[in-house]
Amino acid sequence: MVESSAPEHVRDFSPAQYIAPYLLLVVANAGLHRAPADDRPVLFWLFAALAALGAASTVVRLRRMWHTHRRHALPAWTRLLGAALAVYGLYVGYTLIHSMTS
């Protein structure tokens, strides 16, 4: 076990940290609806890449939120914000899969 005399760095929680994953997912979702894979394959894969980036940033944000909630008491609405982000990320993933198969 390694002990350190340096104080642990605790990040402050801010709802503004959820803006980037939401924006990536919103743009990807809109693009997936507007650019079907059959008609515009290059745009489709560009928006699919945005969806993957949004999913990755969502996972990172939710992991950080989980660790922050375990260490500090935060309001319950922050968990609701995280749950909404997770559900929307799943919806965009479903949209991506549906667009690829149809």
PyMOL commands that set and color helices and strands:
alter all, ss='L'
color gray80, all
select helices_A, chain A and resi 15-34+41-71+77-101
alter helices_A, ss='H'
color red, helices_A
deselect
rebuild
show_as cartoon
